[in-house]
Amino acid sequence: MEKENKIAELLNILKNDYFTGFVRISYDLGGIKRIEKNEEILKKSIL
């Protein structure tokens, strides 16, 4: 249950920081196997 709480906390932090990507969570029979975070960098032009 501790890992799930940490994942929920991570998702809340990413949401508040305007995360522009995705999080992939791989499950195994024994629980969470791996967590991948991929972020797309958005370029903002200054006019």
TIVEXFI-779286 format. One record per residue: residue number from 1; residue in one letter; x, y, z of N, C-alpha, C, O, CB in turn. Coordinates in steps of 0.05 Angstrom, whole numbers, plus 5000, padded with zeros to 4 digits. Glycine has a CB too. Example, Ala and Ser with C-alpha at 12.3 -4.5 7.8 and 13.67 -1.06 7.14 Angstrom:
<atoms>
<atom><resi>1</resi><resn>A</resn><n_c1>5264</n_c1><n_c2>4886</n_c2><n_c3>5156</n_c3><ca_c1>5246</ca_c1><ca_c2>4910</ca_c2><ca_c3>5156</ca_c3><c_c1>5264</c_c1><c_c2>4934</c_c2><c_c3>5156</c_c3><o_c1>5285</o_c1><o_c2>4934</o_c2><o_c3>5169</o_c3><cb_c1>5226</cb_c1><cb_c2>4911</cb_c2><cb_c3>5181</cb_c3></atom>
<atom><resi>2</resi><resn>S</resn><n_c1>5257</n_c1><n_c2>4955</n_c2><n_c3>5142</n_c3><ca_c1>5273</ca_c1><ca_c2>4979</ca_c2><ca_c3>5143</ca_c3><c_c1>5258</c_c1><c_c2>5001</c_c2><c_c3>5157</c_c3><o_c1>5268</o_c1><o_c2>5023</o_c2><o_c3>5161</o_c3><cb_c1>5282</cb_c1><cb_c2>4988</cb_c2><cb_c3>5114</cb_c3></atom>
</atoms>
This chain:
<atoms>
<atom><resi>1</resi><resn>M</resn><n_c1>5017</n_c1><n_c2>4976</n_c2><n_c3>5000</n_c3><ca_c1>5000</ca_c1><ca_c2>5000</ca_c2><ca_c3>5000</ca_c3><c_c1>5017</c_c1><c_c2>5025</c_c2><c_c3>5000</c_c3><o_c1>5009</o_c1><o_c2>5046</o_c2><o_c3>4990</o_c3><cb_c1>4981</cb_c1><cb_c2>5000</cb_c2><cb_c3>5024</cb_c3></atom>
<atom><resi>2</resi><resn>E</resn><n_c1>5041</n_c1><n_c2>5023</n_c2><n_c3>5011</n_c3><ca_c1>5059</ca_c1><ca_c2>5047</ca_c2><ca_c3>5012</ca_c3><c_c1>5067</c_c1><c_c2>5056</c_c2><c_c3>4984</c_c3><o_c1>5068</o_c1><o_c2>5080</o_c2><o_c3>4979</o_c3><cb_c1>5084</cb_c1><cb_c2>5040</cb_c2><cb_c3>5028</cb_c3></atom>
<atom><resi>3</resi><resn>K</resn><n_c1>5072</n_c1><n_c2>5038</n_c2><n_c3>4966</n_c3><ca_c1>5080</ca_c1><ca_c2>5045</ca_c2><ca_c3>4938</ca_c3><c_c1>5057</c_c1><c_c2>5060</c_c2><c_c3>4925</c_c3><o_c1>5062</o_c1><o_c2>5079</o_c2><o_c3>4910</o_c3><cb_c1>5088</cb_c1><cb_c2>5021</cb_c2><cb_c3>4922</cb_c3></atom>
<atom><resi>4</resi><resn>E</resn><n_c1>5033</n_c1><n_c2>5050</n_c2><n_c3>4929</n_c3><ca_c1>5010</ca_c1><ca_c2>5063</ca_c2><ca_c3>4916</ca_c3><c_c1>5006</c_c1><c_c2>5092</c_c2><c_c3>4927</c_c3><o_c1>4999</o_c1><o_c2>5110</o_c2><o_c3>4911</o_c3><cb_c1>4984</cb_c1><cb_c2>5047</cb_c2><cb_c3>4921</cb_c3></atom>
<atom><resi>5</resi><resn>N</resn><n_c1>5011</n_c1><n_c2>5096</n_c2><n_c3>4952</n_c3><ca_c1>5010</ca_c1><ca_c2>5123</ca_c2><ca_c3>4964</ca_c3><c_c1>5031</c_c1><c_c2>5141</c_c2><c_c3>4952</c_c3><o_c1>5026</o_c1><o_c2>5165</o_c2><o_c3>4947</o_c3><cb_c1>5012</cb_c1><cb_c2>5122</cb_c2><cb_c3>4994</cb_c3></atom>
<atom><resi>6</resi><resn>K</resn><n_c1>5055</n_c1><n_c2>5130</n_c2><n_c3>4948</n_c3><ca_c1>5076</ca_c1><ca_c2>5146</ca_c2><ca_c3>4936</ca_c3><c_c1>5070</c_c1><c_c2>5154</c_c2><c_c3>4907</c_c3><o_c1>5076</o_c1><o_c2>5176</o_c2><o_c3>4898</o_c3><cb_c1>5103</cb_c1><cb_c2>5131</cb_c2><cb_c3>4937</cb_c3></atom>
<atom><resi>7</resi><resn>I</resn><n_c1>5057</n_c1><n_c2>5135</n_c2><n_c3>4892</n_c3><ca_c1>5049</ca_c1><ca_c2>5141</ca_c2><ca_c3>4865</ca_c3><c_c1>5028</c_c1><c_c2>5163</c_c2><c_c3>4864</c_c3><o_c1>5030</o_c1><o_c2>5181</o_c2><o_c3>4848</o_c3><cb_c1>5039</cb_c1><cb_c2>5115</cb_c2><cb_c3>4851</cb_c3></atom>
<atom><resi>8</resi><resn>A</resn><n_c1>5009</n_c1><n_c2>5161</n_c2><n_c3>4882</n_c3><ca_c1>4988</ca_c1><ca_c2>5182</ca_c2><ca_c3>4883</ca_c3><c_c1>5000</c_c1><c_c2>5209</c_c2><c_c3>4890</c_c3><o_c1>4992</o_c1><o_c2>5229</o_c2><o_c3>4878</o_c3><cb_c1>4967</cb_c1><cb_c2>5174</cb_c2><cb_c3>4904</cb_c3></atom>
<atom><resi>9</resi><resn>E</resn><n_c1>5020</n_c1><n_c2>5209</n_c2><n_c3>4908</n_c3><ca_c1>5034</ca_c1><ca_c2>5234</ca_c2><ca_c3>4915</ca_c3><c_c1>5049</c_c1><c_c2>5245</c_c2><c_c3>4891</c_c3><o_c1>5049</o_c1><o_c2>5269</o_c2><o_c3>4886</o_c3><cb_c1>5052</cb_c1><cb_c2>5230</cb_c2><cb_c3>4939</cb_c3></atom>
<atom><resi>10</resi><resn>L</resn><n_c1>5063</n_c1><n_c2>5227</n_c2><n_c3>4876</n_c3><ca_c1>5078</ca_c1><ca_c2>5235</ca_c2><ca_c3>4852</ca_c3><c_c1>5059</c_c1><c_c2>5247</c_c2><c_c3>4832</c_c3><o_c1>5066</o_c1><o_c2>5268</o_c2><o_c3>4820</o_c3><cb_c1>5093</cb_c1><cb_c2>5212</cb_c2><cb_c3>4841</cb_c3></atom>
<atom><resi>11</resi><resn>L</resn><n_c1>5037</n_c1><n_c2>5235</n_c2><n_c3>4827</n_c3><ca_c1>5018</ca_c1><ca_c2>5245</ca_c2><ca_c3>4807</ca_c3><c_c1>5007</c_c1><c_c2>5272</c_c2><c_c3>4815</c_c3><o_c1>5003</o_c1><o_c2>5289</o_c2><o_c3>4798</o_c3><cb_c1>4995</cb_c1><cb_c2>5225</cb_c2><cb_c3>4803</cb_c3></atom>
<atom><resi>12</resi><resn>N</resn><n_c1>5002</n_c1><n_c2>5276</n_c2><n_c3>4840</n_c3><ca_c1>4992</ca_c1><ca_c2>5303</ca_c2><ca_c3>4850</ca_c3><c_c1>5014</c_c1><c_c2>5324</c_c2><c_c3>4845</c_c3><o_c1>5007</o_c1><o_c2>5346</o_c2><o_c3>4837</o_c3><cb_c1>4985</cb_c1><cb_c2>5301</cb_c2><cb_c3>4879</cb_c3></atom>
<atom><resi>13</resi><resn>I</resn><n_c1>5039</n_c1><n_c2>5317</n_c2><n_c3>4851</n_c3><ca_c1>5061</ca_c1><ca_c2>5336</ca_c2><ca_c3>4847</ca_c3><c_c1>5063</c_c1><c_c2>5343</c_c2><c_c3>4817</c_c3><o_c1>5066</o_c1><o_c2>5366</o_c2><o_c3>4810</o_c3><cb_c1>5087</cb_c1><cb_c2>5325</cb_c2><cb_c3>4857</cb_c3></atom>
<atom><resi>14</resi><resn>L</resn><n_c1>5062</n_c1><n_c2>5323</n_c2><n_c3>4800</n_c3><ca_c1>5064</ca_c1><ca_c2>5327</ca_c2><ca_c3>4771</ca_c3><c_c1>5041</c_c1><c_c2>5344</c_c2><c_c3>4761</c_c3><o_c1>5045</o_c1><o_c2>5362</o_c2><o_c3>4744</o_c3><cb_c1>5065</cb_c1><cb_c2>5301</cb_c2><cb_c3>4756</cb_c3></atom>
<atom><resi>15</resi><resn>K</resn><n_c1>5017</n_c1><n_c2>5339</n_c2><n_c3>4771</n_c3><ca_c1>4994</ca_c1><ca_c2>5355</ca_c2><ca_c3>4762</ca_c3><c_c1>4997</c_c1><c_c2>5384</c_c2><c_c3>4770</c_c3><o_c1>4990</o_c1><o_c2>5402</o_c2><o_c3>4754</o_c3><cb_c1>4968</cb_c1><cb_c2>5343</cb_c2><cb_c3>4775</cb_c3></atom>
<atom><resi>16</resi><resn>N</resn><n_c1>5007</n_c1><n_c2>5389</n_c2><n_c3>4794</n_c3><ca_c1>5011</ca_c1><ca_c2>5417</ca_c2><ca_c3>4803</ca_c3><c_c1>5033</c_c1><c_c2>5431</c_c2><c_c3>4788</c_c3><o_c1>5034</o_c1><o_c2>5456</o_c2><o_c3>4787</o_c3><cb_c1>5016</cb_c1><cb_c2>5417</cb_c2><cb_c3>4833</cb_c3></atom>
<atom><resi>17</resi><resn>D</resn><n_c1>5052</n_c1><n_c2>5416</n_c2><n_c3>4777</n_c3><ca_c1>5075</ca_c1><ca_c2>5428</ca_c2><ca_c3>4763</ca_c3><c_c1>5070</c_c1><c_c2>5429</c_c2><c_c3>4732</c_c3><o_c1>5089</o_c1><o_c2>5433</o_c2><o_c3>4717</o_c3><cb_c1>5100</cb_c1><cb_c2>5413</cb_c2><cb_c3>4768</cb_c3></atom>
<atom><resi>18</resi><resn>Y</resn><n_c1>5045</n_c1><n_c2>5425</n_c2><n_c3>4723</n_c3><ca_c1>5038</ca_c1><ca_c2>5426</ca_c2><ca_c3>4695</ca_c3><c_c1>5055</c_c1><c_c2>5407</c_c2><c_c3>4679</c_c3><o_c1>5066</o_c1><o_c2>5414</o_c2><o_c3>4658</o_c3><cb_c1>5042</cb_c1><cb_c2>5455</cb_c2><cb_c3>4684</cb_c3></atom>
<atom><resi>19</resi><resn>F</resn><n_c1>5056</n_c1><n_c2>5382</n_c2><n_c3>4687</n_c3><ca_c1>5070</ca_c1><ca_c2>5360</ca_c2><ca_c3>4674</ca_c3><c_c1>5058</c_c1><c_c2>5356</c_c2><c_c3>4646</c_c3><o_c1>5034</o_c1><o_c2>5355</o_c2><o_c3>4643</o_c3><cb_c1>5069</cb_c1><cb_c2>5334</cb_c2><cb_c3>4691</cb_c3></atom>
<atom><resi>20</resi><resn>T</resn><n_c1>5075</n_c1><n_c2>5354</n_c2><n_c3>4626</n_c3><ca_c1>5066</ca_c1><ca_c2>5351</ca_c2><ca_c3>4598</ca_c3><c_c1>5076</c_c1><c_c2>5325</c_c2><c_c3>4586</c_c3><o_c1>5090</o_c1><o_c2>5325</o_c2><o_c3>4566</o_c3><cb_c1>5075</cb_c1><cb_c2>5375</cb_c2><cb_c3>4581</cb_c3></atom>
<atom><resi>21</resi><resn>G</resn><n_c1>5069</n_c1><n_c2>5303</n_c2><n_c3>4598</n_c3><ca_c1>5078</ca_c1><ca_c2>5277</ca_c2><ca_c3>4589</ca_c3><c_c1>5060</c_c1><c_c2>5255</c_c2><c_c3>4598</c_c3><o_c1>5036</o_c1><o_c2>5259</o_c2><o_c3>4602</o_c3><cb_c1>5106</cb_c1><cb_c2>5272</cb_c2><cb_c3>4597</cb_c3></atom>
<atom><resi>22</resi><resn>F</resn><n_c1>5071</n_c1><n_c2>5232</n_c2><n_c3>4603</n_c3><ca_c1>5055</ca_c1><ca_c2>5210</ca_c2><ca_c3>4613</ca_c3><c_c1>5072</c_c1><c_c2>5193</c_c2><c_c3>4633</c_c3><o_c1>5096</o_c1><o_c2>5193</o_c2><o_c3>4632</o_c3><cb_c1>5045</cb_c1><cb_c2>5192</cb_c2><cb_c3>4590</cb_c3></atom>
<atom><resi>23</resi><resn>V</resn><n_c1>5057</n_c1><n_c2>5178</n_c2><n_c3>4650</n_c3><ca_c1>5069</ca_c1><ca_c2>5160</ca_c2><ca_c3>4669</ca_c3><c_c1>5059</c_c1><c_c2>5132</c_c2><c_c3>4663</c_c3><o_c1>5035</o_c1><o_c2>5128</o_c2><o_c3>4661</o_c3><cb_c1>5063</cb_c1><cb_c2>5168</cb_c2><cb_c3>4699</cb_c3></atom>
<atom><resi>24</resi><resn>R</resn><n_c1>5078</n_c1><n_c2>5114</n_c2><n_c3>4659</n_c3><ca_c1>5070</ca_c1><ca_c2>5086</ca_c2><ca_c3>4654</ca_c3><c_c1>5078</c_c1><c_c2>5069</c_c2><c_c3>4678</c_c3><o_c1>5101</o_c1><o_c2>5069</o_c2><o_c3>4687</o_c3><cb_c1>5085</cb_c1><cb_c2>5075</cb_c2><cb_c3>4628</cb_c3></atom>
<atom><resi>25</resi><resn>I</resn><n_c1>5059</n_c1><n_c2>5054</n_c2><n_c3>4688</n_c3><ca_c1>5063</ca_c1><ca_c2>5037</ca_c2><ca_c3>4711</ca_c3><c_c1>5060</c_c1><c_c2>5008</c_c2><c_c3>4703</c_c3><o_c1>5038</o_c1><o_c2>5001</o_c2><o_c3>4693</o_c3><cb_c1>5043</cb_c1><cb_c2>5044</cb_c2><cb_c3>4735</cb_c3></atom>
<atom><resi>26</resi><resn>S</resn><n_c1>5081</n_c1><n_c2>4992</n_c2><n_c3>4707</n_c3><ca_c1>5080</ca_c1><ca_c2>4964</ca_c2><ca_c3>4700</ca_c3><c_c1>5075</c_c1><c_c2>4948</c_c2><c_c3>4725</c_c3><o_c1>5090</o_c1><o_c2>4950</o_c2><o_c3>4744</o_c3><cb_c1>5106</cb_c1><cb_c2>4955</cb_c2><cb_c3>4686</cb_c3></atom>
<atom><resi>27</resi><resn>Y</resn><n_c1>5054</n_c1><n_c2>4931</n_c2><n_c3>4724</n_c3><ca_c1>5048</ca_c1><ca_c2>4914</ca_c2><ca_c3>4747</ca_c3><c_c1>5057</c_c1><c_c2>4886</c_c2><c_c3>4742</c_c3><o_c1>5056</o_c1><o_c2>4876</o_c2><o_c3>4719</o_c3><cb_c1>5018</cb_c1><cb_c2>4915</cb_c2><cb_c3>4753</cb_c3></atom>
<atom><resi>28</resi><resn>D</resn><n_c1>5064</n_c1><n_c2>4872</n_c2><n_c3>4763</n_c3><ca_c1>5071</ca_c1><ca_c2>4844</ca_c2><ca_c3>4763</ca_c3><c_c1>5052</c_c1><c_c2>4831</c_c2><c_c3>4783</c_c3><o_c1>5037</o_c1><o_c2>4845</o_c2><o_c3>4797</o_c3><cb_c1>5101</cb_c1><cb_c2>4839</cb_c2><cb_c3>4770</cb_c3></atom>
<atom><resi>29</resi><resn>L</resn><n_c1>5052</n_c1><n_c2>4805</n_c2><n_c3>4785</n_c3><ca_c1>5035</ca_c1><ca_c2>4792</ca_c2><ca_c3>4804</ca_c3><c_c1>5041</c_c1><c_c2>4800</c_c2><c_c3>4832</c_c3><o_c1>5023</o_c1><o_c2>4800</o_c2><o_c3>4849</o_c3><cb_c1>5037</cb_c1><cb_c2>4761</cb_c2><cb_c3>4801</cb_c3></atom>
<atom><resi>30</resi><resn>G</resn><n_c1>5066</n_c1><n_c2>4807</n_c2><n_c3>4838</n_c3><ca_c1>5073</ca_c1><ca_c2>4815</ca_c2><ca_c3>4865</ca_c3><c_c1>5070</c_c1><c_c2>4844</c_c2><c_c3>4871</c_c3><o_c1>5075</o_c1><o_c2>4853</o_c2><o_c3>4893</o_c3><cb_c1>5102</cb_c1><cb_c2>4807</cb_c2><cb_c3>4870</cb_c3></atom>
<atom><resi>31</resi><resn>G</resn><n_c1>5061</n_c1><n_c2>4860</n_c2><n_c3>4852</n_c3><ca_c1>5057</ca_c1><ca_c2>4889</ca_c2><ca_c3>4856</ca_c3><c_c1>5068</c_c1><c_c2>4905</c_c2><c_c3>4833</c_c3><o_c1>5069</o_c1><o_c2>4896</o_c2><o_c3>4811</o_c3><cb_c1>5070</cb_c1><cb_c2>4897</cb_c2><cb_c3>4882</cb_c3></atom>
<atom><resi>32</resi><resn>I</resn><n_c1>5078</n_c1><n_c2>4929</n_c2><n_c3>4839</n_c3><ca_c1>5088</ca_c1><ca_c2>4947</ca_c2><ca_c3>4819</ca_c3><c_c1>5116</c_c1><c_c2>4938</c_c2><c_c3>4811</c_c3><o_c1>5133</o_c1><o_c2>4934</o_c2><o_c3>4828</o_c3><cb_c1>5088</cb_c1><cb_c2>4976</cb_c2><cb_c3>4829</cb_c3></atom>
<atom><resi>33</resi><resn>K</resn><n_c1>5119</n_c1><n_c2>4934</n_c2><n_c3>4785</n_c3><ca_c1>5145</ca_c1><ca_c2>4925</ca_c2><ca_c3>4774</ca_c3><c_c1>5163</c_c1><c_c2>4948</c_c2><c_c3>4767</c_c3><o_c1>5187</o_c1><o_c2>4948</o_c2><o_c3>4773</o_c3><cb_c1>5140</cb_c1><cb_c2>4907</cb_c2><cb_c3>4750</cb_c3></atom>
<atom><resi>34</resi><resn>R</resn><n_c1>5152</n_c1><n_c2>4968</n_c2><n_c3>4753</n_c3><ca_c1>5168</ca_c1><ca_c2>4991</ca_c2><ca_c3>4744</ca_c3><c_c1>5150</c_c1><c_c2>5015</c_c2><c_c3>4738</c_c3><o_c1>5127</o_c1><o_c2>5012</o_c2><o_c3>4731</o_c3><cb_c1>5183</cb_c1><cb_c2>4983</cb_c2><cb_c3>4719</cb_c3></atom>
<atom><resi>35</resi><resn>I</resn><n_c1>5162</n_c1><n_c2>5038</n_c2><n_c3>4743</n_c3><ca_c1>5148</ca_c1><ca_c2>5064</ca_c2><ca_c3>4737</ca_c3><c_c1>5165</c_c1><c_c2>5080</c_c2><c_c3>4718</c_c3><o_c1>5189</o_c1><o_c2>5084</o_c2><o_c3>4724</o_c3><cb_c1>5142</cb_c1><cb_c2>5080</cb_c2><cb_c3>4764</cb_c3></atom>
<atom><resi>36</resi><resn>E</resn><n_c1>5154</n_c1><n_c2>5088</n_c2><n_c3>4696</n_c3><ca_c1>5168</ca_c1><ca_c2>5105</ca_c2><ca_c3>4676</ca_c3><c_c1>5154</c_c1><c_c2>5132</c_c2><c_c3>4674</c_c3><o_c1>5129</o_c1><o_c2>5133</o_c2><o_c3>4672</o_c3><cb_c1>5170</cb_c1><cb_c2>5091</cb_c2><cb_c3>4649</cb_c3></atom>
<atom><resi>37</resi><resn>K</resn><n_c1>5169</n_c1><n_c2>5153</n_c2><n_c3>4674</n_c3><ca_c1>5159</ca_c1><ca_c2>5180</ca_c2><ca_c3>4671</ca_c3><c_c1>5171</c_c1><c_c2>5192</c_c2><c_c3>4646</c_c3><o_c1>5196</o_c1><o_c2>5195</o_c2><o_c3>4645</o_c3><cb_c1>5164</cb_c1><cb_c2>5198</cb_c2><cb_c3>4696</cb_c3></atom>
<atom><resi>38</resi><resn>N</resn><n_c1>5155</n_c1><n_c2>5199</n_c2><n_c3>4626</n_c3><ca_c1>5165</ca_c1><ca_c2>5211</ca_c2><ca_c3>4602</ca_c3><c_c1>5152</c_c1><c_c2>5238</c_c2><c_c3>4599</c_c3><o_c1>5127</o_c1><o_c2>5241</o_c2><o_c3>4601</o_c3><cb_c1>5159</cb_c1><cb_c2>5193</cb_c2><cb_c3>4577</cb_c3></atom>
<atom><resi>39</resi><resn>E</resn><n_c1>5168</n_c1><n_c2>5259</n_c2><n_c3>4595</n_c3><ca_c1>5157</ca_c1><ca_c2>5286</ca_c2><ca_c3>4593</ca_c3><c_c1>5165</c_c1><c_c2>5298</c_c2><c_c3>4566</c_c3><o_c1>5187</o_c1><o_c2>5295</o_c2><o_c3>4557</o_c3><cb_c1>5168</cb_c1><cb_c2>5304</cb_c2><cb_c3>4616</cb_c3></atom>
<atom><resi>40</resi><resn>E</resn><n_c1>5146</n_c1><n_c2>5311</n_c2><n_c3>4554</n_c3><ca_c1>5150</ca_c1><ca_c2>5324</ca_c2><ca_c3>4529</ca_c3><c_c1>5156</c_c1><c_c2>5353</c_c2><c_c3>4535</c_c3><o_c1>5142</o_c1><o_c2>5367</o_c2><o_c3>4550</o_c3><cb_c1>5125</cb_c1><cb_c2>5322</cb_c2><cb_c3>4510</cb_c3></atom>
<atom><resi>41</resi><resn>I</resn><n_c1>5178</n_c1><n_c2>5363</n_c2><n_c3>4523</n_c3><ca_c1>5186</ca_c1><ca_c2>5391</ca_c2><ca_c3>4529</ca_c3><c_c1>5172</c_c1><c_c2>5409</c_c2><c_c3>4508</c_c3><o_c1>5175</o_c1><o_c2>5406</o_c2><o_c3>4484</o_c3><cb_c1>5217</cb_c1><cb_c2>5394</cb_c2><cb_c3>4527</cb_c3></atom>
<atom><resi>42</resi><resn>L</resn><n_c1>5157</n_c1><n_c2>5427</n_c2><n_c3>4518</n_c3><ca_c1>5142</ca_c1><ca_c2>5446</ca_c2><ca_c3>4501</ca_c3><c_c1>5159</c_c1><c_c2>5472</c_c2><c_c3>4499</c_c3><o_c1>5166</o_c1><o_c2>5484</o_c2><o_c3>4519</o_c3><cb_c1>5114</cb_c1><cb_c2>5452</cb_c2><cb_c3>4512</cb_c3></atom>
<atom><resi>43</resi><resn>K</resn><n_c1>5164</n_c1><n_c2>5480</n_c2><n_c3>4474</n_c3><ca_c1>5179</ca_c1><ca_c2>5505</ca_c2><ca_c3>4470</ca_c3><c_c1>5159</c_c1><c_c2>5528</c_c2><c_c3>4468</c_c3><o_c1>5140</o_c1><o_c2>5527</o_c2><o_c3>4453</o_c3><cb_c1>5196</cb_c1><cb_c2>5504</cb_c2><cb_c3>4444</cb_c3></atom>
<atom><resi>44</resi><resn>K</resn><n_c1>5165</n_c1><n_c2>5549</n_c2><n_c3>4484</n_c3><ca_c1>5148</ca_c1><ca_c2>5572</ca_c2><ca_c3>4483</ca_c3><c_c1>5163</c_c1><c_c2>5595</c_c2><c_c3>4470</c_c3><o_c1>5186</o_c1><o_c2>5601</o_c2><o_c3>4477</o_c3><cb_c1>5139</cb_c1><cb_c2>5580</cb_c2><cb_c3>4512</cb_c3></atom>
<atom><resi>45</resi><resn>S</resn><n_c1>5151</n_c1><n_c2>5607</n_c2><n_c3>4450</n_c3><ca_c1>5165</ca_c1><ca_c2>5630</ca_c2><ca_c3>4437</ca_c3><c_c1>5158</c_c1><c_c2>5656</c_c2><c_c3>4451</c_c3><o_c1>5136</o_c1><o_c2>5661</o_c2><o_c3>4460</o_c3><cb_c1>5157</cb_c1><cb_c2>5632</cb_c2><cb_c3>4407</cb_c3></atom>
<atom><resi>46</resi><resn>I</resn><n_c1>5178</n_c1><n_c2>5672</n_c2><n_c3>4454</n_c3><ca_c1>5175</ca_c1><ca_c2>5698</ca_c2><ca_c3>4467</ca_c3><c_c1>5173</c_c1><c_c2>5719</c_c2><c_c3>4444</c_c3><o_c1>5190</o_c1><o_c2>5721</o_c2><o_c3>4428</o_c3><cb_c1>5199</cb_c1><cb_c2>5705</cb_c2><cb_c3>4486</cb_c3></atom>
<atom><resi>47</resi><resn>L</resn><n_c1>5151</n_c1><n_c2>5733</n_c2><n_c3>4445</n_c3><ca_c1>5146</ca_c1><ca_c2>5754</ca_c2><ca_c3>4424</ca_c3><c_c1>5151</c_c1><c_c2>5781</c_c2><c_c3>4435</c_c3><o_c1>5149</o_c1><o_c2>5801</o_c2><o_c3>4421</o_c3><cb_c1>5118</cb_c1><cb_c2>5753</cb_c2><cb_c3>4413</cb_c3></atom>
</atoms>
